[in-house]
Amino acid sequence: MLNPRKSKTASASQDTPLPEGPHQSASVEGSSLPRRSRREALQSAAGLVLSAGVFSSVSAAPSSSANDKLKILCVGTANRAAANIDGIESQDIVGLCDVDSNYLSRVSARFPSAKTYADYREMISQEADSADAIVIATADHHHAPASIRAINAGLHCYCEKPLTHTIEEARIIAAAAKKMGVATQMGTQIHAVNNYRRVVEIVQAGVIGDIKEVHVWVGKGWGGGELPEKADPVPESLDWDLWLGPAPKRPYAAGRYHPAQWRRWWDFGQGTLGDMGCHYMDLPFWALDLRHPISCEAEGPEVHPETCPLGLVVRYKFPARGEMPPVDLTWYDGKQTPKTVAGQRVPGSGVMFVGSEGSMFADYSKYKLFPKEKFADFEPPKETIPNSIGHHAEWIQACKEGTPTTCNFDYSGALTESVLLGNVAFRTGKQLDWDGENIQATNCPEADQYLRKEYRQGWEVTA
């Protein structure tokens, strides 16, 4: 048996076992590794277990013992990033990066021993050999450039949803994580709540029969707007060029991009679908073992070259999986959010599974079975999926011990690809025949421009 690598400081261990599910695998043990050879060592560890026939993309070579604190770098320090920092504060935060010096200084006061940076490329280059892991919570267009550099440097990686800004990026990131054998987790925090586990158990127990139809909706609208007519002075605290990063240059406009409105713009985000799809579509992906659709089409307002739609309907067709039949999944957001689904009045957000023996509504915290009369005496099936030790704790344990994570980049990469495909279909205005294996809309070559993108020099994302 190989020994885990030791680090310099200690903390309480996380030793609760993690659940095994349809997108997980057995853990892999790592070796005692010096920091100086992180990249080579991780690749070697991955190669050893691969040759033994037990490696998968969701298992990682551990980087420290269970009693050690991880040394973590943080890209982004405010808003969603602040919540992630709260989730990992039990560890040793050794590097902080933010393009806004006001945000950076506030968090630096909380972690005074952490080195501070404005450019994550510099931080990764300078700190990777002495750090273990990285947490990335930025605008979507920075997810892949930061993740690929961290993974290639051998850092375990946690990245907010959606995993990437384009479908090609998601495939590149997942492949790199598998090659390097690092522990990964996408920030779909709701995946760790108990209710999702109970819903998955009910679906997979066949309580509502064969499921051929799923509806997913979110009453939220990130979209709309026109390019600002004039430029505004850039605040002294903000490095605007670094905020743009891989995106094409444009003038700063107060209140239009940083810090909160960037999701509306194609150059930086993916609208409501990109914001919420990975949270709500995660549930049917998990319960029904979905991966790549074979068809996708979308409808909404006239396509705007700069901003995302305020209401969208996306129709996906997924093939049969083993004994499970093909399934149609429909997404609705913003102005297209339905009032009733499968004959039931529904709240502003949720998921409805429509089966041959009944239907089930679910959201983050509850589920309901229909028809009510049929399920009046319903007794849930035996719990088979253990409750999570916590979304961030799960990833921390994986970094230390090589245990699996439930939102690793293999699973969440495929989820992200499907989510983003809806916007590709919308922007082309066509029904796409989708070859997921080869990342190609076989009937629509013009879709290619939305599957991948150009980067400003120095920000490229390559395999």
N, C-alpha and C positions, 0 to 999 in steps of 0.2 A: 504494500500500500504506500502511495506517495504521501508525503507530509505537506500540509498547507504552509504557505509562505507566512512568515512572521513580520509584524511591523513593530514600531517603537513604543506605542502607547496602548493602554488597555481600557476596556469598558465591559459592561455586562454582555453576556452572549445572548444570541437569538438562536434557540435550538428547537422551536416548535416545528413539527413536520409540515410541509406544504402539500396541498392537494395534488393528486394526479388527475388530469383531465384530458380531453381530446386534443389539446394543443400543448401538451407538456411531455416531458420524458424523465427518465431516471437521472439523478445527479451524476456529476463527474468529479472525481477528486483530483486535486492539483498537486504540484510539486513545490518544494521549498526553493523559492526563486529570488535572486537578487534583483533590486529595482533596476539596475543598469541594463538588464537584458530583457525588459518586459515584453517587447514585441516578439523576439525570438522565442522566449520561454512560453508565451501563450500559444504561439503557433505550434511549438513542439508538443505542448500538452494536448492541444486539440488533435494533433496528428497521432499521438499515442493511443488516445481512446478511440479515434476513428479506426485505426488499424485493428483494435480489439472488437470493433463492431458495436460499440455502445454509444457513440457520440451522436448528438443531434444539435441543431442550431439553438436549442433552448437550454442547453446545459453549458456551464462555464467553468473554466479552470479557476479555482479560488485564488484570491490575492492576499489573504491574511487569515490568521486563525480566528475562531469565533469570539475569542476574548480580546481581540485587537479592535481599535477604532480605525475605520477607513479614513484615509486622507482624501478629501473630496474637493473638487473644483466646481464652482457655480457660475454658470453663464446666465445672466439676468438676475436681478435682485429685488424687483418690485412686483406688485400685483400677483399673478399666478406664481411667479418665481418666489415671492416671499412665502407663499403657502408651502412650496416644495422645500424651501430652506427650513421651515418649521418642522417638516416631516423627517429631515435628516440631521437636525441640530444635535442629536446625541452622538454624532460622529465628529471627526476632526476636520472642520472646514478650513482648508489651507490656501484657497485662492478664490477671489471674487472678481467678477467682470461685469461691467455695465457701461453702456455708451453715455449714460446720463450720470454725471458726477454727483448730483444731488441724491439720487437713489443710492449710488455706490457709497457715499460717505455715511449715510444713515445705517446701512448694514455693516459697514466696516467698523463702526463704533461698537457694534454688538459682537464682532469677531475681530478684535484688534490685532491678533497675530496672523491673520490671513493677508496674503499679498494681494494687491489690487491692480486691476488692468482695465483698459477701455476696449482692447482688441483681444477677443478670445483666441485668435490665431497665435498671438504672442504668448498668451498665458499657457496654452497647450504646449507650445514649443519650449517654453522655459520651465514648466512645472511637471510635465508628464512623467519624467523619470522618478520624481519623488512623490507623486500622487498615485492613488489607486483608481479613482473613479471621477465621473463628471455628471453634473445635473444641468440640463439645458432647458431653459424656459424663456423663449424669445418670440418675436414675430415669426410666423411660419417660414418665411423665406430664408431664415438663418438656421432652421433645424438641421437640414442636411449638411451644409458647409461646416457647422460646428461638430456634428456627430461623426462625420467621416474622418475628420482630423483627429478627433479623440479616439475613435475605435482603432484607427491605423497606428496610433501611438500606444495602443494596448490598454486603454482606460475602459473600465466598465462604464456603461452609459445608460443614463435615464434621460428621456427626452419627452417633452410635452406632446400632446396630440394636436393636429394630425402629425404623424411621425415625420412627414416631409411635405414639401410644397408641390411636388410632381410625382407621378407614378413611377417614372424611371428612378428617381432618387430613392423611393422606398425600396425598390428591388436592390439597388446598389448598397444601401445601408444594411439591409438584412443579410446580404451575401458577405459583406465585410465583417459583420458581427460573428457570423458562423465561422469564417476563416480564422478570425483572431481568437475565438473561444471566449469572448467576454460576456459577462452577465448584463442583460439588457431589460429595460422595462419602459413602456410608453405610458405617459401620464393619463390613463383612463382610470381615475381613482375609484369610480363607482363600481368597477369590476370587482373590487374587494368587499363590497357590502354583502350581507347575508342574503338579502332578498334575491339578488341575481342568481345565487347558487340554488335557492329553492325553486326558482322558475326553471332553471336548466334541468333540475332533477325531475320536475313534473313533465316537462316536454319530452325528455328522453325516456321516461317511464311509459310513454304512450297514453297518458291520461286523456288527452283530447284527440287521440288517433293520429293518422298520417296528416302532416302539415304541408299543404301545397301553396299556402298564401300567408304572407306576413305584411303588416302595415306598420310603418314607423313614422312618427311625426313630431315636430318641435315647433311650437308657436313663437318663433323668434325670427327676427329679420336683420341680418347683417348685409347691407347692400345699398345701392342707390347713390346718387350724387354725381357731380361733375368735377372736372379738374379745376382747382382754384385759379382764379383769374390773375392773381398777383402773388408774388413771393413775400414772405415775412422774414424779419430778422431771425436768425437762428439763436436760440437761447444760449448764453455763455456756458451753461451746464451740459449742453448736448453736443456730441460729436455727430453731426448729421451725416457726414460721408460714411462713417462706420455704421450708423443705423441703416443706411441704404444697403451697404455691404454688397451682396451679389446682384442686387436689383439695378436697373438702369437709373442714371442720375436724373433727379428732378428737384426743383426748388422746394425749400421748406415752406410749409403753410401751417400756421398755428391752429391746433385743434383738429386737423384733418387726417393726421397719420399717427404721430406719437403723442400720447402713449396708448390711446384706447380705440382709435378708429381704423386702424390698419386692416382689420379683417374685411372691410368693405371693398378693398382694392385688389385686383387680380395680381398685381406685382408683388404683393406682400402676404395676402391671405387667400382663402377659398370660401368666403361668405359663411352663411349659416351651416351649409352642408359640411364645410371643413371644420367649423367650430364644434358642432354638436353631433355630427354623424358618427364619429368614433365612440361616443358615449352610448348613444341609443342603438345603433346598428350592432354594437358589440354583443348585445344580448342574443339576437337571432344568430349571429355568427357563431357564438359559443354553443348555444343550445342545439343548433341544426348542423354544426360542423361545416359551415360554409367556407369558401375560399375565393375562387375566381368565378364571376358570372360569365355567361356565354353571350349575353345580349344586354344592352343598356340603351334607354332612350329617355329624354327629358323634355319637359315643357315649362314655359314660364313667360316672362315679358320679353320684349325685344332684347337681343343680346347687346350689352354695352361694352365697348372696347376697354374701358377702364375699371368699371365697378361691377360687383356681383349682383345677382337678382334679389329682390325683396320677397320673392315667393317662388317656390320651385316644386315641381313634382318629378320624381325620377322613378323609372320602372326598370328593375333588374330581373333577369331570368338566370337562375342557378341550376346546374344539372343535377341529376340524381347522385347521391353519395351512398354507396353501399346499398342497404335496403331502404334508405330514405328516398322518397320520390322527388322529382324536380320541384322547385319552389319559386314562386313569383314574389319578389319583395318590392314594395312601393314606399318611397320616401316622400314626405311632404314637409315644407317649412314655410314660415312667414305668412304671407297673404293666402297661401294655398293650403293652410292647415285645416283639416276636416273637423266638422262638428260631431259627426257620427261615423263609426267604423264597424263593419259587420253587424249592422243593425243596432248598435249600442251608442248612446251618447257618451262622449269621451272628454276628458280634460284637455288642457292645452298641449301636453306632451305625453308620449307614451309609445308602447309597442302592443300590437294585437296579433296574436297567433291564431290563425283560422284552421282548425283541424276537421277531420272527418267525423269526430265524435263530440265536437264542441269548440269553443273559442276561449282564449285567455288574454286578458289585458294585464300589462305589467308596466311599472315605472321603477324609479330608483328604490322605492320603499315598500311597495305593496303589489299584490296581484289579485285578480278576480276571475272566476270561471263562469262561463255562460254555456247553456241557459242556467239561470240560478236554480230553478227547480230540480234540474238533473243533478246538480252538484251540491244540493243543500246539505247532504251528510258527508261531504267529501273529507277524506282523511289523507293528508299528504303522504307520499311514499317515504320510505326510510331515507334519511339523509346519507348520501354517499359522497358528497363533496365537502371536505372539512372547511370550516370557516377560516378566513384569511387571518394571518397574524398582523395584517396591515399592509396597505399597498406599498408604502416606502420600506417598511420593515422586511417585506418579502424580497425586495431588490437588495437591500443591505445584506440580508442573510445569503442571498445568491452570490454576491460579490465575495463573501467571506468563505463560504462552504461549498460553492458549486451546485447548490440546490436549484431547482427550476423556478422560473417566474411565470405568472399566468398571462402577462401582457408582453412577453418577449418580442423581439423585433421580427421573428419569423411569423408569429400569429398577427401581431399588430401591423406589420408591414403589409400583409395581404389584406387586412381590414382597411388600412389606409388607401391601398390601391383601389379597392372597390368604391370607397367613399368618393375619392377624387374623380373616378371615372364618370360619376354623375355630372360633374361640372364639364368634363370633356364632351359628353353627349350634348349637354345644353349649349355649349359654345359652338359646336359644329352644326347644331340643328338637325342632326340625323340619328336614326337608330343605328347603333354600333354592333356589328358582329365581332365579339371580343375573343381574341386569342390571348388568354392570360399568361400562358407559359412564355410566349414570345413578345409580350407587351405590344400588341398590334391590333388595331381595328381593321380587319381584313377587307372590309367593304368601304373604308373611308380613309384614304391616305392623308387627307387634310387634318385628321385628328392628331397626327404626329406632332404638330407644332404645340399642342397642349399637353402631350405626354412627357415632354422634356423641355429644356429651355437653355438659353444662352446665359452665361455668367460674366460679370465684369472680371477683368484680369486679376488674378490673385485670390478668387473666391470659388474656383471650380470645384465641382463634385464629380469625381471619376472613380471608377472601379479600381 
